[in-house]
Amino acid sequence: MKNKLVIFDLDGVLINSLSNMKFALLSTQKKMNIKLNFNVYKKYLGLPFESIMEKMKIKIDVDKIKKNYEYFSKKKIKKIFKKKK
């Protein structure tokens, strides 16, 4: 039996989650009282979160930043999949 692999490139093709990413990053920024520039973050999309933080010169609380980012991202995730009328 042969193994098969199907890969979907969803973001920007089937869905657009940029607004959710921006919401999550800015909400994390506000909650943690730190500076997180979304335009810089967006430039490195595709890299692992920790690598993006490194590129953004964020060295402290990366695990906590990631946890908050994921929390806020999940909070509005359903809006990504809503169909526009």
C-alpha positions as CSV (number, residue, x, y, z in Angstrom):
1,M,0.0,0.0,0.0
2,K,1.4,3.4,-1.0
3,N,1.3,6.3,1.4
4,K,-0.4,9.4,0.1
5,L,-0.1,13.0,1.3
6,V,-2.4,15.9,0.6
7,I,-1.3,19.4,1.5
8,F,-3.5,22.4,1.4
9,D,-2.3,26.0,1.2
10,L,-5.3,27.6,2.9
11,D,-4.2,31.1,3.9
12,G,-4.7,33.6,1.0
13,V,-6.1,30.8,-1.2
14,L,-9.1,29.3,0.5
15,I,-9.2,31.7,3.5
16,N,-7.7,34.9,4.6
17,S,-6.6,34.9,8.2
18,L,-4.5,38.1,8.2
19,S,-7.1,40.1,10.0
20,N,-7.3,37.4,12.7
21,M,-3.5,37.3,13.0
22,K,-3.5,41.1,13.4
23,F,-6.2,41.0,16.0
24,A,-4.3,38.3,17.9
25,L,-0.9,40.1,17.8
26,L,-2.3,43.5,18.8
27,S,-4.4,41.9,21.6
28,T,-1.3,40.2,22.8
29,Q,0.6,43.4,22.6
30,K,-2.0,45.2,24.7
31,K,-2.4,42.5,27.3
32,M,1.4,42.1,27.8
33,N,2.2,45.8,27.4
34,I,4.9,45.1,24.8
35,K,5.6,46.4,21.3
36,L,4.7,44.0,18.5
37,N,4.7,45.4,15.0
38,F,2.2,43.6,12.8
39,N,3.8,44.7,9.6
40,V,7.1,43.3,10.7
41,Y,5.4,40.1,11.9
42,K,3.6,39.7,8.5
43,K,6.9,40.0,6.7
44,Y,8.1,36.7,8.2
45,L,4.9,34.7,7.9
46,G,5.7,31.1,7.1
47,L,8.5,30.8,9.6
48,P,7.8,29.2,13.0
49,F,6.5,31.7,15.6
50,E,9.7,31.6,17.7
51,S,11.7,32.4,14.6
52,I,9.4,35.4,13.8
53,M,9.9,36.6,17.3
54,E,13.7,36.3,16.9
55,K,13.6,38.2,13.7
56,M,11.5,40.9,15.5
57,K,14.2,41.1,18.2
58,I,11.8,39.8,20.8
59,K,13.8,37.8,23.3
60,I,11.8,37.8,26.5
61,D,8.6,35.9,27.3
62,V,8.3,34.3,23.8
63,D,6.4,31.3,25.3
64,K,4.0,33.6,27.0
65,I,3.6,35.7,23.9
66,K,2.9,32.6,21.9
67,K,0.3,31.4,24.4
68,N,-1.5,34.7,24.4
69,Y,-1.3,35.0,20.6
70,E,-2.9,31.5,20.2
71,Y,-5.6,32.3,22.8
72,F,-6.6,35.5,21.0
73,S,-6.3,33.8,17.6
74,K,-8.7,31.0,18.6
75,K,-11.1,33.6,20.1
76,K,-12.1,34.9,16.7
77,I,-11.2,31.9,14.4
78,K,-14.8,31.2,13.5
79,K,-15.0,34.6,11.7
80,I,-12.4,33.4,9.2
81,F,-14.6,30.6,8.0
82,K,-17.9,32.6,7.7
83,K,-19.1,33.0,4.2
84,K,-19.6,36.5,2.8
85,K,-23.1,37.2,1.5
